[in-house]
């Protein structure tokens, strides 16, 4: 899979020998989540995170990418920052960027299933203007695709999403 390497205050995301994206090191949210914490979150969310995303988050937790832009739905979008996984959100100044915090704030707008336990659409990156990049499990519980969730178009139990990529790695490769 991805080969991750630290270099000159940035983390390089390398796929098949090519630098795809860099993350500003000083923006990575500490502490980095452990495998135990990730498994705990997966149990709460009732999903399994894709391996490429797990590898990304244990190195780049909540980081701000230098390559931020992508095209979807006939528009260009810009990532503000990736979301993070934290054990204690109240004691961390970056607690607002925790995936569970964001999901709890917009959760009723991420699903059309009022009886849902767990998640179907999980936010993983904040975009400019309150939209989010998400893992979308609605079609395939084992292999989520990447979607854009639209804040301005979504309502309670009426999410509006647009497919962006088939995998997290494919999404990362799109960023410019």
VODO-943417 format. One record per atom (N, C-alpha, C, O, CB): x, y, z. Coordinates in steps of 0.1 Angstrom, whole numbers, padded with zeros to 4 digits, always signed. Glycine has a CB too. Example, Ala and Ser with C-alpha at 12.3 -4.5 7.8 and 13.67 -1.06 7.14 Angstrom:
<nodes>
+0132-0057+0078 +0123-0045+0078 +0132-0033+0078 +0142-0033+0085 +0113-0045+0090 +0128-0022+0071 +0137-0011+0071 +0129+0000+0079 +0134+0011+0080 +0141-0006+0057 
</nodes>
This chain:
<nodes>
+0008-0012+0000 +0000+0000+0000 +0009+0012+0000 +0020+0013-0006 -0009+0000+0012 +0004+0023+0007 +0011+0036+0006 +0024+0035+0014 +0024+0028+0025 +0002+0047+0012 +0034+0041+0009 +0047+0043+0017 +0047+0057+0022 +0046+0067+0015 +0059+0040+0007 +0048+0058+0036 +0047+0071+0042 +0061+0075+0047 +0068+0067+0052 +0037+0071+0054 +0065+0088+0045 +0079+0092+0048 +0079+0107+0052 +0072+0115+0046 +0088+0090+0036 +0086+0110+0063 +0088+0123+0068 +0099+0130+0061 +0110+0124+0059 +0090+0123+0084 +0097+0143+0057 +0108+0150+0051 +0105+0165+0052 +0095+0170+0047 +0109+0146+0036 +0114+0173+0058 +0114+0187+0058 +0101+0193+0063 +0094+0201+0056 +0117+0193+0044 +0096+0189+0075 +0084+0195+0081 +0071+0191+0073 +0061+0198+0075 +0086+0209+0082 +0072+0182+0064 +0060+0177+0057 +0060+0162+0057 +0070+0156+0057 +0059+0183+0043 +0048+0156+0056 +0047+0142+0054 +0043+0140+0039 +0034+0147+0035 +0037+0135+0064 +0050+0131+0033 +0047+0128+0019 +0038+0116+0018 +0041+0106+0025 +0060+0126+0010 +0027+0116+0011 +0019+0104+0008 +0024+0099-0006 +0022+0106-0016 +0004+0107+0009 +0030+0087-0006 +0036+0082-0018 +0028+0070-0022 +0026+0060-0014 +0051+0079-0016 +0023+0069-0034 +0016+0058-0040 +0023+0054-0052 +0025+0062-0061 +0001+0061-0043 +0027+0041-0052 +0035+0035-0064 +0047+0044-0067 +0049+0046-0079 +0025+0034-0076 +0054+0049-0057 +0066+0056-0060 +0065+0071-0063 +0075+0078-0066 +0074+0050-0070 +0053+0076-0064 +0050+0090-0068 +0044+0098-0056 +0035+0093-0049 +0040+0090-0080 +0050+0109-0053 +0045+0118-0042 +0031+0123-0047 +0030+0130-0057 +0055+0129-0038 +0021+0120-0039 +0007+0124-0043 +0003+0136-0035 -0004+0145-0041 -0002+0112-0040 +0007+0137-0023 +0002+0147-0014 +0012+0149-0003 +0018+0140+0002 -0012+0144-0009 +0012+0162+0003 +0020+0164+0014 +0011+0171+0025 +0002+0178+0022 +0032+0174+0011 +0014+0167+0037 +0007+0172+0049 +0016+0181+0057 +0028+0178+0059 +0001+0161+0058 +0011+0193+0061 +0019+0202+0070 +0021+0195+0084 +0011+0194+0091 +0012+0216+0071 +0033+0192+0087 +0036+0184+0100 +0030+0191+0112 +0024+0185+0121 +0051+0182+0101 +0032+0204+0113 +0028+0212+0125 +0013+0212+0126 +0008+0218+0136 +0034+0226+0125 +0005+0207+0117 -0009+0207+0118 -0015+0193+0122 -0027+0192+0124 -0015+0211+0105 -0006+0183+0123 -0011+0170+0127 -0015+0170+0142 -0008+0175+0150 +0000+0159+0125 -0027+0165+0144 -0033+0166+0158 -0028+0154+0166 -0029+0143+0162 -0049+0165+0157 -0022+0158+0177 -0017+0148+0187 -0027+0146+0198 -0035+0155+0201 -0003+0153+0193 -0027+0135+0204 -0019+0123+0201 -0025+0115+0189 -0037+0116+0186 -0019+0114+0214 -0016+0108+0183 -0020+0100+0171 -0029+0088+0177 -0025+0083+0187 -0008+0094+0164 -0040+0085+0170 -0048+0074+0176 -0041+0061+0175 -0034+0057+0166 -0061+0074+0168 -0044+0053+0185 -0038+0039+0186 -0048+0030+0179 -0059+0033+0176 -0036+0035+0201 -0043+0018+0176 -0052+0007+0170 -0063+0004+0179 -0074+0002+0174 -0044-0005+0167 -0061+0005+0192 -0072+0002+0201 -0083+0013+0201 -0095+0009+0201 -0066+0001+0216 -0079+0025+0200 -0088+0036+0199 -0096+0035+0186 -0108+0037+0185 -0081+0050+0200 -0089+0033+0175 -0096+0031+0162 -0106+0020+0162 -0117+0022+0157 -0086+0029+0151 -0103+0009+0168 -0112-0003+0169 -0124+0001+0178 -0135-0003+0175 -0105-0015+0175 -0122+0009+0188 -0133+0013+0197 -0142+0023+0189 -0154+0021+0190 -0127+0021+0209 -0137+0032+0181 -0145+0041+0173 -0153+0033+0163 -0165+0035+0160 -0136+0051+0166 -0146+0023+0156 -0153+0015+0146 -0165+0007+0153 -0175+0006+0146 -0143+0004+0140 -0163+0003+0165 -0174-0004+0172 -0186+0006+0174 -0198+0002+0172 -0170-0010+0185 -0183+0018+0179 -0193+0028+0181 -0200+0031+0168 -0213+0032+0167 -0187+0041+0187 -0193+0033+0157 -0198+0037+0144 -0205+0025+0137 -0212+0027+0128 -0187+0043+0136 -0201+0013+0141 -0206+0000+0135 -0202-0001+0121 -0210-0005+0112 -0221+0000+0136 -0189+0002+0118 -0183+0001+0105 -0169-0003+0107 -0163-0003+0118 -0184+0015+0097 -0162-0007+0096 -0148-0009+0096 -0142+0001+0086 -0146+0002+0074 -0144-0024+0091 -0132+0009+0091 -0126+0018+0082 -0117+0011+0072 -0111+0001+0075 -0117+0028+0091 -0116+0017+0060 -0108+0011+0050 -0093+0012+0054 -0089+0021+0061 -0110+0018+0036 -0085+0002+0051 -0071+0001+0055 -0063+0013+0050 -0055+0018+0058 -0065-0012+0050 -0066+0018+0038 -0058+0030+0034 -0061+0042+0042 -0052+0050+0044 -0061+0032+0019 -0073+0043+0047 -0077+0055+0055 -0071+0053+0069 -0066+0063+0075 -0092+0056+0056 -0071+0041+0075 -0065+0038+0088 -0050+0042+0087 -0045+0048+0096 -0067+0023+0092 -0043+0037+0077 -0029+0040+0075 -0026+0055+0075 -0017+0060+0080 -0023+0033+0063 -0035+0062+0068 -0034+0077+0067 -0036+0084+0080 -0028+0092+0084 -0044+0082+0057 -0046+0080+0088 -0050+0087+0100 -0040+0084+0111 -0038+0093+0120 -0064+0083+0105 -0033+0073+0111 -0023+0071+0122 -0010+0078+0119 -0001+0078+0128 -0021+0056+0123 -0009+0084+0108 +0003+0092+0105 -0001+0107+0104 +0007+0116+0107 +0009+0087+0092 -0013+0110+0099 -0017+0124+0095 -0029+0128+0102 -0037+0136+0096 -0018+0124+0080 -0032+0124+0114 -0044+0127+0122 -0047+0142+0122 -0040+0150+0128 -0042+0122+0136 -0058+0145+0114 -0063+0159+0114 -0054+0169+0107 -0056+0181+0109 -0064+0163+0128 -0045+0164+0099 -0035+0173+0092 -0041+0181+0081 -0052+0178+0075 -0024+0165+0087 -0035+0192+0078 -0039+0201+0067 -0030+0198+0055 -0018+0199+0056 -0037+0216+0071 -0036+0194+0044 -0028+0191+0032 -0024+0203+0025 -0030+0213+0025 -0037+0182+0023 -0012+0202+0018 -0008+0213+0009 -0015+0212-0004 -0018+0222-0010 +0007+0212+0007 -0018+0200-0009 -0026+0198-0021 -0041+0196-0016 -0044+0185-0011 -0021+0185-0030 -0049+0206-0018 -0062+0206-0012 -0074+0205-0021 -0085+0202-0017 -0063+0218-0004 -0072+0208-0034 -0083+0210-0043 -0087+0198-0051 -0078+0190-0054 -0080+0221-0053 -0100+0196-0053 -0105+0185-0062 -0117+0190-0069 -0124+0200-0065 -0107+0172-0054 -0121+0183-0079 -0132+0187-0087 -0143+0176-0085 -0141+0164-0086 -0128+0188-0103 -0155+0181-0083 -0167+0172-0082 -0180+0180-0085 -0180+0192-0082 -0168+0166-0067 -0189+0174-0091 -0202+0180-0093 -0201+0193-0100 -0208+0203-0097 -0209+0182-0079 -0192+0194-0110 -0189+0205-0118 -0185+0218-0111 -0186+0229-0115 -0202+0209-0126 -0178+0215-0099 -0173+0226-0091 -0159+0222-0085 -0156+0210-0085 -0182+0230-0079 -0151+0232-0081 -0139+0229-0074 -0141+0231-0059 -0148+0240-0055 -0128+0238-0079 -0135+0222-0052 -0136+0222-0037 -0123+0223-0031 -0113+0219-0037 -0144+0210-0032 -0122+0228-0019 -0109+0229-0012 -0110+0223+0003 -0119+0227+0010 -0104+0243-0011 -0101+0214+0006 -0101+0208+0019 -0095+0219+0029 -0084+0224+0027 -0093+0195+0020 -0102+0221+0040 -0097+0230+0051 -0087+0222+0059 -0076+0226+0062 -0109+0235+0060 -0091+0209+0063 -0083+0200+0070 -0090+0187+0071 -0102+0185+0070 -0079+0205+0084 -0081+0176+0072 -0087+0163+0075 -0092+0163+0089 -0086+0170+0098 -0077+0152+0072 -0102+0155+0092 -0106+0153+0106 -0097+0143+0113 -0089+0136+0107 -0121+0148+0106 -0098+0143+0126 -0090+0134+0135 -0098+0125+0143 -0110+0126+0144 -0080+0143+0143 -0091+0116+0150 -0097+0107+0160 -0089+0110+0173 -0077+0108+0174 -0096+0092+0155 -0097+0113+0183 -0091+0117+0196 -0098+0109+0207 -0110+0105+0206 -0093+0132+0199 -0091+0105+0217 -0097+0099+0229 -0104+0109+0237 -0116+0106+0242 -0085+0092+0237 -0098+0120+0240 -0104+0130+0249 -0106+0143+0241 -0096+0151+0240 -0096+0132+0261 -0118+0146+0236 -0120+0158+0228 -0121+0170+0236 -0118+0181+0231 -0132+0156+0219 -0125+0169+0248 -0127+0181+0257 -0114+0187+0261 -0113+0200+0263 -0135+0177+0269 -0104+0180+0263 -0091+0185+0267 -0081+0188+0256 -0070+0193+0258 -0084+0174+0276 -0085+0186+0243 -0077+0189+0232 -0082+0201+0225 -0094+0202+0221 -0077+0177+0222 -0073+0211+0222 -0078+0223+0215 -0083+0221+0201 -0090+0229+0195 -0066+0233+0215 -0080+0209+0195 -0085+0205+0182 -0097+0196+0183 -0100+0189+0173 -0074+0199+0174 -0103+0195+0194 -0114+0186+0196 -0126+0188+0186 -0133+0179+0183 -0119+0188+0210 -0127+0200+0182 -0138+0203+0172 -0136+0196+0159 -0145+0194+0151 -0139+0218+0169 -0123+0192+0156 -0120+0185+0144 -0121+0170+0145 -0118+0162+0136 -0106+0189+0139 -0125+0165+0156 -0127+0150+0158 -0139+0145+0150 -0149+0151+0150 -0129+0147+0173 -0137+0134+0144 -0147+0128+0135 -0160+0126+0143 -0171+0129+0138 -0142+0114+0129 -0159+0120+0155 -0171+0118+0163 -0179+0131+0166 -0191+0131+0167 -0168+0110+0176 -0171+0141+0169 -0177+0154+0173 -0185+0160+0160 -0196+0164+0161 -0166+0165+0177 -0178+0160+0149 -0185+0165+0137 -0197+0156+0133 -0207+0161+0130 -0175+0165+0125 -0195+0143+0134 -0206+0134+0131 -0218+0136+0140 -0230+0136+0136 -0202+0119+0132 -0215+0139+0153 -0227+0141+0163 -0234+0155+0160 -0246+0156+0162 -0221+0141+0177 -0227+0164+0155 -0233+0177+0152 -0242+0177+0139 -0252+0183+0139 -0222+0188+0150 -0237+0169+0129 -0245+0169+0117 -0251+0156+0114 -0257+0153+0103 -0236+0173+0105 -0251+0146+0124 -0255+0133+0122 -0269+0131+0116 -0271+0122+0107 -0255+0126+0134 -0279+0138+0120 -0293+0137+0115 -0293+0141+0100 -0303+0138+0093 -0302+0145+0123 -0283+0148+0095 -0283+0153+0082 -0275+0144+0073 -0273+0146+0061 -0278+0167+0081 -0268+0133+0079 -0260+0124+0071 -0267+0111+0067 -0262+0103+0060 -0248+0121+0079 -0280+0110+0072 -0287+0097+0069 -0302+0100+0066 -0307+0111+0071 -0286+0087+0080 -0308+0091+0059 -0323+0092+0058 -0330+0082+0066 -0342+0080+0065 -0327+0091+0043 -0322+0075+0075 -0328+0064+0083 -0329+0069+0097 -0318+0070+0104 -0319+0052+0082 -0341+0072+0102 -0343+0077+0115 -0339+0067+0126 -0337+0071+0138 -0357+0082+0117 -0339+0054+0123 -0337+0043+0132 -0323+0038+0132 -0319+0029+0139 -0346+0032+0130 -0314+0045+0124 -0300+0040+0123 -0293+0040+0136 -0293+0050+0143 -0293+0049+0112 -0286+0029+0138 -0276+0028+0149 -0263+0027+0143 -0260+0018+0135 -0280+0016+0159 -0254+0036+0146 -0241+0036+0140 -0241+0047+0129 -0249+0057+0130 -0237+0023+0133 -0233+0046+0119 -0232+0055+0108 -0233+0048+0094 -0229+0037+0093 -0219+0064+0109 -0237+0056+0084 -0237+0051+0070 -0227+0061+0062 -0221+0056+0053 -0251+0052+0064 -0227+0073+0066 -0218+0083+0060 -0210+0090+0071 -0215+0096+0080 -0227+0094+0052 -0197+0088+0070 -0188+0093+0080 -0179+0104+0075 -0171+0101+0066 -0179+0081+0086 -0180+0116+0081 -0171+0127+0076 -0157+0124+0080 -0153+0120+0091 -0176+0140+0083 -0148+0127+0070 -0133+0125+0072 -0125+0138+0069 -0113+0139+0073 -0128+0114+0064 -0131+0148+0062 -0124+0160+0059 -0134+0172+0058 -0144+0170+0052 -0116+0159+0046 -0130+0183+0064 -0138+0195+0063 -0134+0203+0051 -0122+0204+0047 -0136+0204+0076 -0144+0208+0044 -0142+0216+0032 -0146+0230+0035 -0153+0233+0044 -0150+0210+0020 -0140+0239+0027 -0144+0253+0028 -0159+0254+0026 -0165+0247+0017 -0137+0262+0017 -0166+0262+0034 -0181+0264+0033 -0189+0253+0039 -0200+0251+0035 -0185+0266+0019 -0184+0246+0049 -0191+0237+0058 -0195+0224+0051 -0204+0217+0057 -0203+0243+0063 -0190+0221+0039 -0193+0207+0033 -0182+0198+0039 -0172+0202+0045 -0193+0208+0018 -0184+0185+0037 -0175+0175+0042 -0172+0164+0031 -0181+0161+0024 -0180+0168+0055 -0160+0159+0031 -0157+0147+0024 -0160+0135+0034 -0156+0136+0045 -0142+0146+0019 -0167+0125+0029 -0171+0114+0037 -0168+0100+0031 -0167+0099+0019 -0186+0116+0040 -0167+0091+0040 -0168+0077+0036 -0183+0073+0036 -0190+0075+0045 -0160+0067+0046 -0187+0067+0024 -0201+0064+0022 -0203+0049+0022 -0199+0042+0013 -0207+0071+0009 -0209+0044+0032 -0212+0029+0034 -0225+0025+0029 -0229+0013+0031 -0209+0025+0048 -0234+0034+0024 -0247+0030+0021 -0249+0019+0010 -0258+0011+0011 -0255+0042+0016 -0240+0019+0001 -0241+0009-0010 -0233-0004-0007 -0236-0015-0011 -0236+0014-0023 -0222-0002+0001 -0213-0014+0004 -0208-0012+0018 -0199-0003+0020 -0202-0015-0007 -0212-0021+0027 -0207-0020+0041 -0193-0023+0043 -0187-0019+0053 -0216-0029+0050 -0187-0030+0033 -0173-0034+0034 -0163-0025+0027 -0152-0023+0031 -0171-0048+0028 -0168-0019+0016 -0159-0010+0008 -0166+0003+0005 -0173+0005-0005 -0155-0017-0005 -0165+0013+0014 -0172+0026+0012 -0165+0033+0001 -0153+0032-0002 -0172+0034+0025 -0173+0041-0006 -0167+0051-0016 -0166+0064-0009 -0171+0066+0002 -0175+0052-0029 -0159+0074-0016 -0157+0087-0011 -0168+0096-0017 -0170+0096-0029 -0143+0093-0014 -0175+0104-0008 -0185+0113-0013 -0183+0127-0007 -0176+0128+0003 -0199+0108-0010 -0189+0136-0014 -0190+0150-0008 -0204+0151-0003 -0214+0149-0010 -0187+0161-0020 -0205+0156+0010 -0218+0158+0016 -0220+0174+0016 -0211+0181+0020 -0218+0153+0031 -0231+0178+0010 -0234+0192+0009 -0242+0197+0020 -0254+0193+0022 -0242+0194-0005 -0236+0206+0028 -0243+0212+0039 -0255+0220+0035 -0266+0219+0040 -0234+0221+0047 -0254+0229+0024 -0265+0238+0020 -0277+0230+0014 -0288+0235+0014 -0259+0248+0010 -0274+0219+0008 -0285+0211+0002 -0292+0201+0011 -0303+0196+0008 -0280+0205-0010 -0285+0197+0022 -0290+0186+0030 -0299+0192+0041 -0298+0203+0046 -0278+0179+0037 -0309+0183+0045 -0318+0186+0056 -0318+0175+0066 -0311+0165+0064 -0332+0189+0051 -0325+0176+0077 -0326+0165+0086 -0332+0153+0079 -0343+0153+0073 -0335+0169+0098 -0325+0142+0080 -0328+0129+0074 -0331+0130+0059 -0339+0123+0053 -0341+0123+0080 -0323+0139+0053 -0324+0142+0038 -0310+0146+0034 -0308+0158+0030 -0334+0153+0035 -0300+0137+0034 -0287+0140+0030 -0285+0142+0015 -0292+0134+0007 -0277+0130+0035 -0277+0151+0010 -0274+0153-0004 -0259+0150-0005 -0251+0158+0001 -0278+0167-0009 -0255+0140-0013 -0241+0137-0015 -0238+0135-0029 -0247+0132-0037 -0238+0124-0007 -0225+0136-0032 -0220+0134-0046 -0208+0125-0045 -0199+0128-0038 -0217+0148-0053 -0208+0114-0053 -0197+0105-0053 -0185+0112-0059 -0185+0119-0069 -0200+0092-0062 -0173+0110-0052 -0161+0117-0056 -0151+0106-0062 -0145+0108-0072 -0155+0125-0045 -0149+0095-0054 -0139+0085-0058 -0144+0071-0052 -0152+0071-0043 -0125+0089-0053 -0138+0061-0058 -0142+0047-0054 -0135+0044-0041 -0140+0036-0033 -0138+0037-0064 -0123+0049-0038 -0115+0046-0026 -0108+0058-0021 -0108+0069-0027 -0104+0035-0029 -0104+0057-0008 -0097+0068-0002 -0084+0071-0010 -0080+0083-0012 -0094+0065+0013 -0076+0061-0013 -0064+0063-0021 -0066+0070-0034 -0059+0079-0038 -0057+0050-0024 -0077+0066-0041 -0081+0073-0053 -0084+0088-0051 -0080+0096-0059 -0093+0066-0060 -0091+0091-0040 -0094+0105-0036 -0081+0112-0034 -0079+0124-0039 -0103+0105-0024 -0072+0107-0026 -0059+0114-0023 -0052+0117-0036 -0046+0128-0038 -0050+0105-0014 -0052+0108-0046 -0045+0110-0059 -0052+0121-0067 -0045+0126-0076 -0045+0097-0067 -0064+0124-0064 -0071+0135-0071 -0067+0149-0067 -0068+0159-0075 -0086+0134-0070 -0062+0150-0055 -0059+0163-0049 -0048+0171-0056 -0038+0165-0060 -0056+0162-0034 -0050+0184-0058 -0040+0192-0066 -0037+0204-0057 -0029+0212-0061 -0046+0197-0079 
</nodes>
